[in-house]
Amino acid sequence: MPAIAPDAAPNGEESPMASQQVTAPDDRYKWVALANTTAAMFMATLDGSIVIIALPAIFRGIHLDPLAPGNISYLLWMIMGYRLVQAVFVVSVGRLGDMFGRVRIYNSGFVVFTAASILLSFDPFYAGRGAMWLIGWRVLQAVGGSMLMANSAAILTDAFPADQRGFALGTNQIAGRAGMFVEISAPRRSVHLGDQCT
């Protein structure tokens, strides 16, 4: 006579308790995935141009006039380099996610993004070398951001059932738009606070 698992019904069918035990981890996973990818989308879009409000302090710190002849390229790369690199790499890293696992590439993106952010918090050089230090790590940060953006939607598509997928993807996209909105509103707030300080 075959043995029956403790959570199985007498007729051999799976009991409701066993079904709950199987689905509960998946239920938790989808909400963790939503929270994680939403935060990642917010950060990846926020860092696109939020640096604009800090540019005066950055260039003062490295003793470089970005409007002087020959220095305008530093200013342009500081502002536009992140978006450019992100646009170039987002398709490629999305394909890498298909090949090697979306979660693996996504987690690697978090590591790259965080490491570059830490290295951007200080600059041991001045003038042109200081600007190149910041631009280089900002390019790497953009690679990490593209790894996050490219795989967020794919992870949510895998994690959520069809009847909840629209909600998850919509929430994720709202976070991305919110990051862009903060970029627009932050400079005004920064100028206002600067006026108050002076």
C-alpha positions in Angstrom: 0.0 0.0 0.0 1.6 3.3 -1.0 2.3 5.8 1.8 0.4 9.1 1.9 2.2 12.3 2.6 1.0 14.0 5.9 -0.5 16.9 4.0 -2.2 14.8 1.4 -6.0 14.1 1.5 -7.1 10.5 2.1 -8.0 10.1 -1.6 -4.5 11.0 -2.6 -5.3 14.5 -3.8 -3.3 17.5 -2.5 -4.9 19.1 0.6 -5.6 22.9 0.8 -2.9 23.2 3.5 -0.2 21.7 1.2 -1.4 23.9 -1.6 -1.0 27.0 0.6 2.5 25.8 1.6 3.5 25.6 -2.0 2.1 28.9 -3.2 3.0 31.0 -0.2 6.7 31.4 -1.1 5.8 32.4 -4.6 3.3 34.9 -3.3 6.0 36.5 -1.1 8.5 36.4 -4.0 6.4 38.4 -6.4 5.9 41.3 -3.9 9.6 41.3 -3.0 10.4 41.4 -6.7 8.0 44.3 -7.2 9.4 46.3 -4.3 13.0 45.6 -5.4 12.5 46.4 -9.1 10.5 49.5 -8.4 13.3 50.9 -6.2 15.8 50.0 -8.9 13.8 51.7 -11.6 13.5 54.8 -9.5 17.3 54.9 -8.8 18.2 54.2 -12.4 16.1 57.0 -13.9 16.8 59.4 -11.0 20.6 59.2 -11.7 20.1 60.1 -15.3 20.3 63.9 -14.8 20.0 64.5 -11.1 23.7 65.3 -11.2 22.8 68.6 -12.9 21.9 70.3 -9.6 25.3 69.3 -8.2 27.4 70.4 -11.1 28.4 73.8 -9.7 29.7 72.2 -6.5 31.4 69.3 -8.4 33.3 71.7 -10.7 34.3 73.9 -7.8 35.5 70.9 -6.0 37.8 69.7 -8.8 38.8 73.3 -9.6 37.6 73.2 -13.2 35.7 75.8 -15.2 33.5 73.8 -17.5 32.7 76.7 -19.7 36.4 77.5 -20.5 37.7 76.6 -24.0 38.5 73.0 -24.2 36.5 72.0 -21.1 33.0 71.9 -22.5 33.3 68.2 -23.4 33.6 67.5 -19.7 30.4 69.2 -19.0 28.6 67.4 -21.8 29.8 64.0 -20.8 28.9 64.7 -17.2 25.3 65.5 -18.2 24.6 63.3 -21.2 27.1 60.4 -20.7 24.8 58.4 -18.4 21.8 58.5 -20.7 23.9 57.7 -23.8 25.6 54.7 -22.3 22.3 53.5 -20.9 20.6 53.7 -24.2 23.4 51.8 -25.9 23.6 49.0 -23.4 20.0 48.4 -22.4 19.3 46.0 -25.3 22.6 44.1 -24.9 22.2 43.5 -21.2 18.6 42.5 -21.7 19.8 39.8 -24.1 22.4 38.7 -21.6 19.5 38.3 -19.1 17.7 36.0 -21.5 20.9 34.0 -22.0 22.3 33.7 -18.4 19.3 34.5 -16.2 17.5 37.7 -15.6 17.8 37.7 -11.8 21.6 37.0 -12.1 22.1 40.0 -14.5 19.8 42.1 -12.4 21.7 41.4 -9.2 25.0 42.0 -11.0 23.6 45.4 -12.1 22.9 46.3 -8.5 26.5 45.4 -7.6 27.9 47.5 -10.5 25.6 50.4 -9.8 26.4 50.5 -6.1 30.1 50.2 -6.6 30.2 53.0 -9.1 28.0 55.2 -6.9 30.5 54.7 -4.0 33.4 55.5 -6.2 31.6 58.7 -7.4 31.3 59.9 -3.8 35.0 61.0 -3.8 37.5 62.3 -6.4 41.2 62.1 -5.6 42.2 64.3 -8.7 41.7 67.8 -9.9 41.0 69.6 -13.2 40.8 67.4 -16.2 41.8 64.2 -14.5 39.2 64.8 -11.8 36.5 65.2 -14.4 37.6 62.0 -16.2 37.5 60.1 -12.9 33.9 61.2 -12.4 32.9 60.6 -16.1 34.4 57.1 -16.1 32.6 55.9 -13.0 29.4 57.5 -14.2 29.7 55.5 -17.4 30.1 52.3 -15.3 27.1 53.4 -13.2 25.1 53.7 -16.4 26.0 50.2 -17.3 24.7 49.0 -14.0 21.5 51.1 -14.4 20.9 49.6 -17.8 21.2 46.1 -16.3 18.5 47.0 -13.7 16.2 48.6 -16.2 16.4 46.0 -18.9 15.6 43.1 -16.6 13.1 44.7 -14.2 10.0 44.2 -16.4 11.1 40.7 -17.4 11.4 39.6 -13.7 8.0 41.0 -13.0 6.5 39.3 -16.0 7.9 36.0 -14.7 6.8 36.6 -11.1 3.2 37.8 -11.5 0.3 35.9 -12.9 -1.5 37.3 -16.0 -4.3 38.9 -14.0 -1.8 41.0 -11.9 0.9 41.6 -14.4 -0.5 44.9 -15.6 -0.6 46.3 -12.1 3.0 45.2 -11.4 4.4 46.6 -14.7 2.4 49.8 -14.2 3.8 50.3 -10.7 7.3 49.7 -12.0 6.9 52.3 -14.8 5.4 54.9 -12.4 8.6 54.6 -10.4 10.6 55.3 -13.5 8.6 58.4 -14.3 8.8 59.5 -10.7 12.6 59.4 -10.9 12.4 61.7 -13.9 10.0 64.0 -12.2 12.3 64.4 -9.2 15.0 65.4 -11.6 12.8 68.2 -12.9 11.6 69.5 -9.6 14.9 69.1 -7.6 16.7 72.0 -9.3 14.0 74.5 -8.3 14.1 73.3 -4.7 17.9 73.4 -4.7 18.0 77.0 -5.9 15.4 77.9 -3.3 17.4 76.4 -0.5 20.6 78.0 -1.9 18.9 81.4 -1.8 17.8 80.8 1.8 21.4 79.9 2.8 22.8 83.0 1.3 
